[in-house]
Each structure stands twice: as structure tokens, then as C-alpha cells.
Amino acid sequence: MKKTCIVTGGSSGIGLSIVKLFLENQYRVFNLDLAPSEYGEFKACDVTNKKQVGEIIKTISDEYVIDVFISNAGIHFSGTIEDTSEAEFDRVFNINVKGAFSAIQAVLPNMKTNKNGAIILMASDQALIAKHNSFAYNMSKTALASMAKTTALDYAKFNIRANAVCPGTIETPLYHQAIDNYCQRSGADKHNVHAEEAALQPLGRLGQPEEVAELVLFLASDKAKFITGSLQVIDGGYTAQ
């Protein structure tokens, strides 16, 4: 029998790589995203809409055992605390944090009934360290790390595991968008900025979405059944410096 996995934000970047890899490993995958995708069973969903998130996940729960939930939907925002408006702050938290909160609340009844489940939140190396011009984004990713740890403790008695994956600089559309925005503001050359980012990593390159997906697949598997409440760093050694 196929296992069932729900992924938020599975239409591009790391999320798309996760969807593809889980499909390759014979999972039934539901992708909750605003952008349509040909991979998995697509469900149009705005993760900031708690009611919509709950209704979609309940429809899935009524038919399937939810084995894995991956909270991946998120946005990036650059700015210091002074540069961040209230509206921008709210938008980052509504997508990055509230989206995860709403979806986890919705999947837990199914997992509790079946006394099994793996919850994986896409945090960031910024859950462990600070970076310049990243006030709201950094705070949101730290919140996701906390969510993973508290959920792990509260639901261990139901054999539900929760972990956070903390990628460093991964070459995704979100990365390229952030670099493009920086170059537009600063007038810097994108090729040079890209090379500088790679040089900052001890392994001398950026990570790839497929590499993060492999870690997520491992955490979802029975091979990781004694891992819960952890922050799994995949950053080419950046935070070890």
C-alpha cells in the first residue's frame, strides 16, 4: 500500500524536488500550492487561509492515512527591522509560520488516530545563526525550528515525529529572486554575486534542491524513526565556521 505525503509549496524549488523524489519512491503525494504543477496531486491552496488549509487536509484525511507532512511553503524578505513594514512583517509570518501552524493542526488528528506520522518543517540555517538584512525572515525560520521541537515533545506519545530541515544557500528560484532583488538595489553584477555566494560556502558551491529532498526523504522514512525534535543542517559547512 502506498504511503501518503502532503507537501505545501511543492510546485517549485526545494518543494518540487521533494514532490518528485517522494513520487519516485512510490508515495502518493498531495501538493498544496497556489502555482499549478503537473507533479503529484495538485490542490490549489493559500496557506495563509487557515479555513482553506483545514478543509483541504480534512478531505485528504477522510480518505487516506497521512504518513508524512512537509511544511515547505515560504517566502524570502530582505530588510533590517527599520526597513520592515508591518504589512511585510505580517506577510512573512502569515506564509512562513501561520501556514505551517494551520497545516500541522490539520494533519495531527489523522496521525494521532493512526499513532504514526512524520512532520518535517523547512526552516533554514537562519534558525541557528543571524544574517544581515534578514530580520523578519530569520525570525520566521527560528519560529519553525521551535515549532518542530515543541511538536516533537508534545506528540511523541502518539509515535509522531517532528523535525526541522535547515538548508543553507540552495540554488532555487527563491535564491535567484533574492539575488536579482539585491542586484537591482545595489547595481552589483549578478555573476559576481553568485560567485561570491559560492565562495562563502566551505564546500565552495551552493547546495541543490535535490540534495535537500534526499534529507527530507530520509527523515520521513523508518530509517529515521529515532530522530525527532532535531534541527538537521544541510549547508555545506556554513554554520560550522
N, C-alpha and C positions, 0 to 999 in steps of 0.2 A: 504494500500500500504506500502511495506517495505521501511524503510529509508535506505540510503546508507552511508556507512562509509569507509574511506580509512585509513589504518594504515601502516606506514613504520616500518620496523623491527619487524614484527609480528610473527616471527617463533620461538622465544624463550623468556624466562624470562617474564618481565612485558608485553612486546608486545603480546606474546602468550596468556597470561591471559586476556588481553584486547580483543583480537580477539574472544576467547571462550565466554567471558561474553556478548559481543555485539551480537554474534550469538544466544546465549540463549535468548536474548531479541529481537529477530526477526529482527535484522538488516541484510542487505546484506553487507558483509564485504570483501573488497579487501585488500590483504596483499602484500605489496611491500617489497621484501626482496631478498637477494642473496641465503639464505638457504631455500630449499623447505619445504613446510608444507602442511599437509592434511586438515588444518582448514582454512575456508574462501576460497575466490577465489584468488589463488596464482598468482602473477605476478613477474617473475624474474626481479629484478631491483637493479642497483647500484646507490645509492642516490647521489654519487659524480659526476655522469654523468647527467648534467643538461638537455641535449637534451633528453636522455632516460626517465628521470623522467617526463618531459613535454609531451612527446609523449604518455606515458602510461596513465597519468592522463587525457589527452585530449580524448583518446579513451573511457575512463570511462565517462567523462563529456558529450560526444556526445550522450550517451545512457541513462544516469541517472542524476537525481538531486543529487548533493553531499551535504548531510546534515551535515556530520561530517568529519573532517580531524584530524588525530592524528599523530604528528611527534614524533616517538619513536626511530627510528634508531640511534644508538650511540655506541661509544667505550670508554673504560677507558684507561687512561695512567697515570702512576705514575712517578713523577720526579720534581725536582726543576727547576728553569729557566736555571740553568747551565747544568743540566742533560738532557735538552730537545733539540734535534737537530732540525734543520729547517725542515727536512723531517717529523719528528714525529709531530712537531707543525702543519704543513700543513695537515697531515693525520687526526689529531683530528678535526681540523676546517672544513676540507672538508666533513667529515662524519657528525659530530655533528651539525655544523652550516650551511654550504652550502647546505647540504641535506634538512634541514628544509626550508631554503630560497627558494630553487628551487621548492619544492613541494607546498609551500604556494602560491608562484606566480602562479603556475599552477592551483590551485583549486579556486582561487579568482574570475576569470571571471564567472564561473558557479554559485558560491554563490552570486555574485553581481546581476546576471541576475534574480535569484530567491529570492533576498532580504532576505536571510536567511542562516545561517550556524554557526557551532561551530568549532573553531580551538583550539586544545589542544596540547601544546608542553611539552615534557618530559624534564624538567630541573632537578634540584637537590637541596638538602639542601645547596649545594655549590653555589647556586645562591644568598644565603643570608649570608653565612659565608665562611671563608677560612679554609682549612685543609692542613696539612703538605704534602709535596711531591706531589702537585696536581696543579702545575702551569697552564698547558695547559687545562686540563680537567675542572678545576674551571673556567677559563676564558671562555671556550666554553659554560658552563651551565649558566653563568651570561649573556652571549650574547643571549641565548634562552629566558631568562626571559625578557630581554629588547625587543626582537622581539615580544613577546606576548603583552607587554604593548603598544608599538607603533602601532602594527597592530590593537589592540582593539580600539585605538583612531581614527585611520585613516579610519576604516571601520564600525564604529558604525552606521553611517548614512545608511548603507545597511542592518542593523539588523544582522551583522556578529559579533559574539563574539569571543574573543581570550583570553585564559588563559594558565598559565603555572602550571604544577604539579611539586612539589619539594619534591621528596622522599628522605628519609634519607637512612640508611643502610638496603637494602632489600635483602633477600636471593635469589639470582638469579644466573644463570651460570656466569654472568659477575662478581658478587661478589666473587664466588668461584675461578674464574680465577685470580682475583686480590689478593686474599689471598694466592693462590698457588704460584703466582709470588713472593710475599713478602717472603714466607717461603723458597723458593729456594734461594733467595738472602741472607736472614738472617740466615737460618738454624733453624728458630723457628719451634715449633710444631704446626701443623695446628689446632688440637683440642684445644690447649690453646689459640691460636689467636682468634679462633671462639668464645670461651667463653668470652674472654676479650672484643671483639666487642659487644657481647650481653650485657655485664655488663655496657658498656658505655651508653647504652640507658636508660633513666629514667624509661621506662616500663619494662626494664630487658630482652628484647628479640629483635630479628631482625624482621623487617616487612616482610610481604609475598606479592608476586606479585598480588595475588587475591585481597588484600586489596587496592592496588593502582588502580587496574582495577575498583573497585567499585566507587572510587572517580572520575575516568575518565568518567564512565558511567553517574554519577550524573551531571557532568559539561556539558556533551553533551545533557542532557535532558532539557525539558521545565521547570523542577523544578528549573533550574539554569539560567533562561532566563534574570535575572537582574544582573548576575555576569559576568563581563568582565574586562580585564586588571589586573586580580589578580594573585598572586603567592600563590598557595594552598599547604601548607606544610603538608606532611604526614611522620613524622619522629620519632614517639614515644616520642616526647618531647625534642629531642636532641638540637634543636636550641633555645629552651626556657631557657636553662641553663645560 
